[in-house]
């Protein structure tokens, strides 16, 4: 298991501005990731060092955004003003996570603007809806990993949470901590008036440390 990517939500009207702002802050250009047709969302991605990436995602005016857990999570975060949605871990075998959660992972895919399709399995978004500090999990099936799209110039150094410590509430806490240790990423729980979840992420860039809320 490894930290795969972090996800930031913007409204459909503001996603271009958010992509430009974050891209400028981390010194990395975003690329159009395309549409998640079964979730009613779309994203832009920017590669990070250590084989990770950041996505900025928005909900579309599509029924799937109201009917699927991921679409609901993105829509709700956008209604709250946007910001960090979640952190996502990848695994080469998602079956043990399916067993622990007692359900089957769902298939996901994303159509790139050039027509190619990126496919994966994901699980854990339902938990994210009620416990926003928790990550969800993916197993990549096809296509080039999004961290290969572009020229990475920054890496995650710290993830700052508010409300609830994710390692207290996750049944995968030991696996998450081991994965973060391998990537040399630290976590902090900060007491503030924000709700539970990711409050900010610190990035190490060519111009120094950058904190994005």
Backbone bond lengths (Angstrom), bond angles and torsions (degrees), N, CA, C in turn:
res aa  C-N    CA-C-N  psi(-1)  N-CA   C-N-CA  omega(-1)  CA-C   N-CA-C  phi
1 X - - - 1.461 - - 1.524 109.58 -
2 X 1.333 116.67 140.13 1.460 120.70 179.37 1.520 109.61 -147.50
3 X 1.333 116.25 153.04 1.463 119.13 174.08 1.515 108.11 -66.99
4 X 1.310 116.59 122.38 1.460 122.25 -174.19 1.526 112.05 -97.58
5 X 1.327 116.64 -51.85 1.466 119.85 179.90 1.513 111.35 -160.99
6 X 1.312 115.27 167.53 1.456 122.74 175.28 1.521 107.72 -121.51
7 X 1.322 115.74 149.32 1.465 121.04 -169.92 1.524 110.90 -124.41
8 X 1.333 115.12 129.32 1.466 122.68 -179.06 1.529 108.13 -120.26
9 X 1.314 117.53 134.28 1.463 122.01 -176.41 1.520 111.03 -102.19
10 X 1.325 114.96 137.83 1.458 122.56 171.48 1.523 107.80 -131.36
11 X 1.314 116.89 161.27 1.457 119.34 172.62 1.522 109.12 -74.24
12 X 1.316 116.45 162.02 1.458 120.47 179.64 1.522 110.64 -60.11
13 X 1.325 117.23 -37.12 1.468 121.22 -178.25 1.528 112.61 -72.89
14 X 1.330 117.17 -24.96 1.463 120.43 -173.25 1.520 114.01 -108.27
15 X 1.327 118.29 -1.19 1.459 119.36 -171.99 1.525 112.13 -61.70
16 X 1.318 118.78 -37.25 1.470 120.24 179.96 1.522 111.05 -63.07
17 X 1.342 117.07 -42.04 1.461 120.79 179.41 1.525 111.00 -66.43
18 X 1.333 116.91 -40.49 1.468 120.58 -179.63 1.527 110.42 -65.79
19 X 1.321 117.10 -42.35 1.461 121.37 178.22 1.529 110.67 -60.08
20 X 1.325 116.00 -43.42 1.478 119.64 179.40 1.524 110.67 -64.71
21 X 1.345 116.53 -42.37 1.470 120.14 -177.37 1.527 111.29 -65.48
22 X 1.321 117.37 -50.85 1.459 119.92 -177.68 1.517 110.64 -67.34
23 X 1.322 117.11 -39.80 1.461 119.92 177.70 1.513 111.87 -58.75
24 X 1.338 116.61 -40.83 1.460 120.85 177.92 1.525 111.36 -66.64
25 X 1.332 116.81 -38.44 1.463 120.67 -178.36 1.527 112.49 -66.81
26 X 1.335 117.33 -38.25 1.468 119.49 -177.57 1.529 112.26 -97.82
27 X 1.335 116.93 -1.48 1.461 120.78 177.16 1.514 113.83 69.19
28 X 1.332 115.98 33.32 1.461 120.63 -176.85 1.523 109.66 -140.44
29 X 1.317 116.71 132.81 1.456 121.10 179.23 1.525 110.65 -78.46
30 X 1.324 116.54 139.54 1.456 122.54 173.24 1.528 109.92 -85.31
31 X 1.329 115.36 153.95 1.459 121.21 173.15 1.523 108.32 -119.81
32 X 1.315 116.48 153.94 1.460 121.96 179.46 1.520 108.97 -70.97
33 X 1.324 116.71 114.29 1.453 120.58 -178.30 1.513 113.52 -83.56
34 X 1.329 117.46 -19.27 1.452 120.93 178.89 1.517 113.09 96.48
35 X 1.323 114.63 -164.72 1.461 122.61 -170.70 1.527 110.96 -106.56
36 X 1.364 114.97 140.89 1.468 121.85 169.80 1.535 106.00 -96.61
37 X 1.316 119.11 92.35 1.471 119.90 -170.91 1.520 114.19 -63.16
38 X 1.337 117.63 -33.13 1.464 118.16 -177.19 1.519 112.29 -81.64
39 X 1.348 118.68 -12.57 1.463 121.76 -179.92 1.526 112.53 -106.84
40 X 1.331 117.37 -12.89 1.459 120.01 -177.93 1.511 112.84 71.03
41 X 1.331 116.73 34.87 1.469 121.37 -179.15 1.530 109.72 -134.30
42 X 1.316 115.70 168.59 1.460 121.25 172.36 1.515 108.52 -143.42
43 X 1.333 116.94 161.24 1.459 117.78 -179.22 1.515 112.82 -145.43
44 X 1.311 113.42 166.08 1.465 124.33 168.78 1.520 105.68 -123.07
45 X 1.325 117.61 142.83 1.461 120.55 -177.06 1.523 111.23 -126.78
46 X 1.334 114.90 150.01 1.464 121.73 174.21 1.522 108.17 -131.44
47 X 1.330 117.91 130.55 1.465 120.17 -178.66 1.523 111.37 -72.15
48 X 1.317 115.10 147.37 1.457 122.30 173.56 1.528 108.22 -120.14
49 X 1.327 115.70 162.31 1.454 120.23 173.49 1.536 109.30 -65.74
50 X 1.297 116.54 165.45 1.472 123.04 -179.17 1.528 112.28 71.00
51 X 1.351 117.86 19.26 1.456 119.90 176.34 1.512 114.50 70.74
52 X 1.317 116.36 24.66 1.462 121.46 178.19 1.532 109.30 -112.11
53 X 1.318 116.36 174.75 1.462 119.47 176.54 1.520 110.35 -153.89
54 X 1.308 115.47 167.33 1.450 122.77 175.71 1.521 107.91 -118.55
55 X 1.313 116.23 137.60 1.456 119.86 174.87 1.520 109.62 -117.91
56 X 1.332 115.55 144.81 1.453 122.34 167.57 1.525 105.39 -112.16
57 X 1.321 116.48 122.67 1.457 121.66 -171.14 1.521 110.36 -125.68
58 X 1.322 115.61 147.57 1.464 120.54 175.87 1.521 109.16 -136.24
59 X 1.323 115.71 158.53 1.463 121.32 175.15 1.521 109.11 -88.25
60 X 1.334 114.81 145.00 1.449 121.39 177.01 1.533 109.49 -99.71
61 X 1.314 115.63 165.39 1.467 120.47 174.36 1.524 107.59 -79.56
62 X 1.335 114.72 79.97 1.468 120.93 -172.32 1.528 107.86 -147.55
63 X 1.336 118.17 140.80 1.470 120.17 -178.84 1.523 114.18 -55.28
64 X 1.347 117.04 -32.17 1.466 119.70 -178.01 1.520 111.88 -63.31
65 X 1.325 117.54 -26.18 1.469 120.23 179.26 1.520 111.15 -67.86
66 X 1.327 116.71 -20.72 1.463 120.64 179.55 1.524 112.44 -97.81
67 X 1.344 116.62 -20.24 1.455 120.21 -171.56 1.518 114.07 -101.81
68 X 1.334 118.70 -19.10 1.462 121.17 -177.34 1.525 110.71 -105.60
69 X 1.322 115.98 152.63 1.464 119.95 -177.58 1.529 111.57 -61.76
70 X 1.337 117.17 -42.28 1.458 119.08 -179.05 1.524 110.77 -67.32
71 X 1.326 117.09 -44.19 1.459 119.88 177.49 1.521 111.82 -59.96
72 X 1.324 116.29 -40.27 1.459 120.63 178.28 1.524 111.68 -64.32
73 X 1.340 115.73 -42.92 1.467 120.00 -179.24 1.531 110.95 -63.38
74 X 1.337 116.36 -43.21 1.461 120.55 179.69 1.527 110.27 -66.63
75 X 1.324 117.13 -44.47 1.467 120.53 -179.84 1.526 111.57 -62.01
76 X 1.335 115.85 -43.28 1.461 119.27 -179.32 1.521 111.34 -64.13
77 X 1.339 116.47 -42.58 1.462 119.61 179.36 1.525 110.60 -64.50
78 X 1.320 117.75 -38.99 1.462 120.64 177.98 1.527 110.43 -63.82
79 X 1.322 117.33 -39.90 1.467 121.12 178.69 1.524 111.44 -64.76
80 X 1.335 116.58 -26.79 1.469 121.28 178.44 1.522 112.19 -83.44
81 X 1.324 116.81 -2.10 1.458 120.70 179.51 1.507 114.61 110.65
82 X 1.348 116.85 0.13 1.459 120.70 178.81 1.514 112.88 84.35
83 X 1.324 115.51 -177.17 1.462 121.67 -179.58 1.514 110.98 123.37
84 X 1.326 115.83 -165.25 1.463 120.75 -177.03 1.515 110.79 -67.39
85 X 1.326 115.43 128.43 1.462 121.18 179.61 1.523 111.15 -95.56
86 X 1.344 116.82 -51.54 1.462 118.61 -172.82 1.520 111.42 -167.57
87 X 1.321 115.04 174.66 1.460 124.22 170.78 1.516 106.48 -120.63
88 X 1.318 117.19 147.08 1.455 121.76 -170.60 1.525 109.39 -129.45
89 X 1.341 115.67 131.98 1.467 121.15 179.42 1.523 109.16 -109.27
90 X 1.328 115.60 141.46 1.458 120.30 177.18 1.528 109.79 -106.03
91 X 1.309 114.80 153.20 1.453 121.82 179.51 1.523 108.56 -142.01
92 X 1.313 116.54 153.12 1.458 120.32 176.80 1.523 111.79 -82.75
93 X 1.322 117.19 -14.02 1.464 121.21 179.46 1.523 108.59 -144.72
94 X 1.317 115.83 107.27 1.463 120.61 -175.02 1.527 112.65 -85.44
95 X 1.330 117.17 -7.13 1.469 121.04 -176.13 1.530 112.77 -58.93
96 X 1.354 120.46 -44.94 1.471 118.55 178.64 1.537 112.95 -60.09
97 X 1.319 117.05 -31.75 1.463 119.70 178.34 1.527 109.64 -73.28
98 X 1.333 116.99 -38.97 1.464 120.34 174.19 1.525 110.46 -58.43
99 X 1.319 116.19 -43.00 1.460 120.83 -179.23 1.523 110.84 -63.57
100 X 1.327 116.60 -43.77 1.465 120.77 -178.93 1.523 111.79 -65.91
101 X 1.334 117.02 -36.23 1.466 121.36 -178.43 1.527 112.18 -91.62
102 X 1.328 116.47 -7.22 1.460 122.92 176.08 1.524 113.03 60.68
103 X 1.323 115.97 43.42 1.464 121.42 172.15 1.525 108.84 -162.00
104 X 1.314 115.40 167.36 1.449 121.75 -176.56 1.531 110.12 -92.22
105 X 1.321 116.53 140.26 1.461 121.12 175.47 1.525 109.39 -64.52
106 X 1.327 115.88 151.48 1.457 120.30 177.61 1.527 109.51 -98.48
107 X 1.314 115.69 154.63 1.457 121.03 177.59 1.523 109.99 -82.01
108 X 1.318 114.93 138.92 1.459 120.95 174.90 1.513 109.98 -126.86
109 X 1.310 116.48 152.20 1.464 119.12 172.69 1.516 109.01 -154.36
110 X 1.302 114.19 156.77 1.456 120.78 -177.49 1.524 108.60 -136.76
111 X 1.306 115.86 127.48 1.452 120.32 179.30 1.518 110.24 -89.40
112 X 1.326 116.50 118.63 1.454 121.33 175.42 1.530 109.42 -72.26
113 X 1.327 117.24 155.56 1.463 119.55 177.29 1.522 114.07 -56.50
114 X 1.340 117.30 -25.13 1.463 119.50 179.94 1.529 112.40 -84.42
115 X 1.343 116.28 2.14 1.452 120.42 176.34 1.510 115.26 97.24
116 X 1.329 118.48 -12.45 1.460 120.54 178.62 1.524 110.79 -73.56
117 X 1.321 115.87 156.97 1.457 121.64 -174.94 1.525 110.28 -119.48
118 X 1.317 116.30 128.36 1.456 122.60 175.65 1.519 107.15 -102.47
119 X 1.348 117.65 128.16 1.460 120.87 -174.43 1.524 111.63 -122.88
120 X 1.328 115.27 148.28 1.455 121.18 179.10 1.526 109.53 -159.07
121 X 1.328 116.15 171.78 1.460 123.15 167.90 1.518 107.98 -112.84
122 X 1.322 117.45 146.13 1.461 119.92 179.07 1.522 110.29 -141.24
123 X 1.333 113.81 152.70 1.460 121.06 179.87 1.531 108.66 -155.30
124 X 1.317 116.36 147.95 1.461 121.02 176.71 1.505 115.03 110.41
125 X 1.336 118.02 -3.48 1.468 119.68 -178.30 1.523 110.99 -69.45
126 X 1.320 117.90 -32.56 1.467 119.91 177.93 1.519 111.29 -58.67
127 X 1.323 116.36 -40.11 1.472 120.26 177.57 1.526 110.86 -65.55
128 X 1.327 116.31 -36.25 1.462 121.27 179.78 1.524 111.47 -59.72
129 X 1.341 117.15 -33.68 1.464 120.42 -178.56 1.529 112.39 -62.61
130 X 1.323 116.82 -34.16 1.468 119.59 -178.55 1.522 113.26 -102.29
131 X 1.341 116.71 -22.49 1.464 121.45 -179.86 1.532 108.19 -131.82
132 X 1.334 117.75 82.16 1.469 121.46 -170.24 1.528 115.51 -66.17
133 X 1.325 117.44 -6.84 1.465 119.27 175.85 1.528 112.21 -80.28
134 X 1.329 116.92 -14.79 1.461 120.75 -175.50 1.526 111.78 -81.74
135 X 1.323 117.28 148.98 1.465 120.66 174.02 1.525 110.12 -86.56
136 X 1.326 116.29 171.66 1.451 118.78 163.31 1.519 108.39 -120.13
137 X 1.336 116.75 179.60 1.458 120.97 -167.12 1.523 110.86 -130.96
138 X 1.335 115.34 144.80 1.461 120.75 178.79 1.524 110.15 -132.33
139 X 1.317 114.23 153.12 1.461 121.87 167.20 1.524 106.75 -126.09
140 X 1.327 117.00 115.84 1.454 120.87 -178.71 1.522 110.00 -73.40
141 X 1.329 115.31 138.70 1.461 120.71 -177.30 1.521 113.13 -111.28
142 X 1.312 117.43 -42.99 1.458 120.90 -177.94 1.519 110.28 -143.91
143 X 1.308 115.14 165.24 1.458 120.73 171.70 1.512 113.57 84.76
144 X 1.321 114.61 162.18 1.464 121.37 177.96 1.524 109.94 -72.60
145 X 1.317 116.25 135.09 1.467 120.40 179.22 1.524 109.83 -60.87
146 X 1.339 118.58 140.89 1.472 120.87 -178.21 1.524 114.70 -57.86
147 X 1.327 118.18 -20.90 1.467 119.34 178.25 1.517 111.94 -68.54
148 X 1.342 117.07 -12.18 1.463 121.66 179.81 1.524 112.26 -91.40
149 X 1.334 116.65 -5.85 1.463 120.77 -178.22 1.521 110.42 -93.52
150 X 1.335 116.63 93.68 1.449 120.94 179.88 1.518 112.09 116.95
151 X 1.317 114.84 -170.20 1.463 121.85 -176.22 1.523 110.29 -117.30
152 X 1.330 118.41 102.04 1.459 120.82 -177.78 1.519 112.74 -67.75
153 X 1.332 115.50 141.86 1.462 120.32 179.80 1.522 112.34 -138.37
154 X 1.336 117.28 2.89 1.467 120.99 -176.97 1.520 109.17 -143.03
155 X 1.333 115.23 162.28 1.457 119.45 175.80 1.522 109.66 -142.21
156 X 1.320 115.69 156.54 1.460 121.16 177.65 1.520 109.10 -75.50
157 X 1.318 116.29 130.15 1.463 119.55 176.99 1.528 112.40 -112.53
158 X 1.343 117.09 -29.07 1.465 119.31 -177.21 1.527 109.84 -153.81
159 X 1.326 115.89 139.84 1.461 121.93 174.16 1.523 107.53 -116.01
160 X 1.317 116.45 123.94 1.465 122.48 -175.77 1.528 108.96 -106.92
161 X 1.318 116.20 122.98 1.460 122.62 -179.37 1.524 110.35 -106.09
162 X 1.309 115.31 156.18 1.456 120.69 171.07 1.525 108.53 -125.76
163 X 1.308 116.01 158.12 1.459 120.53 173.91 1.509 114.81 84.28
164 X 1.334 117.38 -74.38 1.459 122.06 -172.61 1.519 110.45 -131.39
165 X 1.316 116.41 136.29 1.456 121.18 176.70 1.532 108.92 -73.69
166 X 1.331 118.45 119.46 1.464 120.10 -176.84 1.516 113.37 -63.93
167 X 1.321 117.25 -24.39 1.463 119.67 -179.18 1.524 112.49 -77.40
168 X 1.336 116.34 -15.05 1.457 119.70 174.54 1.526 110.61 -83.63
169 X 1.335 116.78 -29.71 1.457 119.88 -171.75 1.520 114.27 -102.33
170 X 1.328 118.71 -13.75 1.460 120.67 -177.96 1.524 111.79 -91.52
171 X 1.334 116.06 137.84 1.465 119.54 175.60 1.527 111.06 -76.90
172 X 1.334 115.89 -6.51 1.470 120.65 179.15 1.530 111.21 -110.11
173 X 1.319 117.29 26.82 1.466 120.97 -171.84 1.526 112.75 -57.98
174 X 1.330 118.51 -41.67 1.461 119.61 -177.88 1.521 111.03 -66.58
175 X 1.338 117.36 -38.97 1.463 120.99 178.47 1.528 111.17 -66.36
176 X 1.339 116.36 -39.77 1.464 120.20 179.49 1.524 110.92 -65.10
177 X 1.319 116.59 -44.46 1.459 120.02 -179.35 1.524 111.39 -64.70
178 X 1.322 117.09 -38.96 1.466 120.26 177.83 1.520 111.06 -64.23
179 X 1.335 116.41 -42.40 1.461 120.55 -179.95 1.524 111.47 -64.17
180 X 1.322 117.43 -41.32 1.458 120.32 178.54 1.519 111.31 -66.93
181 X 1.329 116.13 -37.24 1.459 120.15 178.67 1.520 110.96 -61.57
182 X 1.322 116.90 -39.63 1.467 120.86 179.31 1.525 111.26 -63.97
183 X 1.322 116.73 -33.64 1.467 121.04 179.40 1.529 112.55 -90.54
184 X 1.340 116.54 0.27 1.464 122.35 -179.37 1.526 111.43 57.25
185 X 1.332 115.01 45.41 1.465 122.37 178.06 1.520 108.08 -110.35
186 X 1.311 117.08 128.75 1.457 121.01 178.29 1.528 110.26 -99.64
187 X 1.323 115.98 160.49 1.457 121.59 176.81 1.525 109.26 -126.89
188 X 1.328 114.48 149.54 1.458 121.26 -179.63 1.519 108.24 -137.06
189 X 1.324 116.80 139.25 1.459 121.50 172.10 1.518 107.60 -104.09
190 X 1.324 116.52 120.22 1.463 121.94 -175.49 1.520 109.60 -112.38
191 X 1.303 116.49 132.36 1.464 120.60 177.69 1.527 109.41 -84.67
192 X 1.330 115.66 116.35 1.459 121.14 176.70 1.520 108.31 -152.65
193 X 1.320 115.95 -173.51 1.461 120.00 -175.96 1.530 112.40 -89.83
194 X 1.306 117.08 2.21 1.466 120.41 178.47 1.531 109.79 -74.31
195 X 1.332 115.98 157.99 1.455 120.62 176.13 1.510 110.72 -72.95
196 X 1.327 116.19 176.34 1.463 120.84 -179.77 1.519 110.69 -65.38
197 X 1.322 115.62 150.94 1.455 120.98 178.68 1.514 111.72 128.48
198 X 1.326 116.08 -169.85 1.462 120.80 178.53 1.530 108.91 -76.46
199 X 1.321 115.72 123.11 1.464 121.92 178.81 1.526 110.90 -89.85
200 X 1.327 116.66 -40.82 1.466 120.73 -178.30 1.523 108.52 -160.45
201 X 1.332 115.38 159.60 1.458 121.43 174.39 1.523 108.46 -130.81
202 X 1.329 115.11 133.50 1.463 121.48 178.71 1.527 108.66 -97.82
203 X 1.322 115.77 131.14 1.455 122.35 179.41 1.527 110.08 -115.94
204 X 1.298 115.72 139.69 1.459 121.78 171.18 1.529 107.68 -92.21
205 X 1.329 116.52 117.62 1.454 121.70 -176.42 1.520 109.67 -121.13
206 X 1.332 116.14 176.25 1.447 120.79 179.32 1.523 111.71 -66.33
207 X 1.333 116.43 -20.58 1.454 120.56 -179.43 1.515 112.48 -103.17
208 X 1.330 116.71 9.56 1.455 120.58 179.09 1.516 111.77 115.72
209 X 1.339 115.82 -166.93 1.448 121.25 -177.43 1.528 109.79 -81.80
210 X 1.328 115.78 137.67 1.467 122.37 -179.69 1.518 108.06 -128.93
211 X 1.328 116.35 129.23 1.466 121.76 178.98 1.528 108.03 -106.05
212 X 1.323 116.50 123.97 1.468 121.10 -179.97 1.519 108.20 -117.50
213 X 1.329 115.90 123.50 1.462 122.13 179.22 1.528 109.93 -98.43
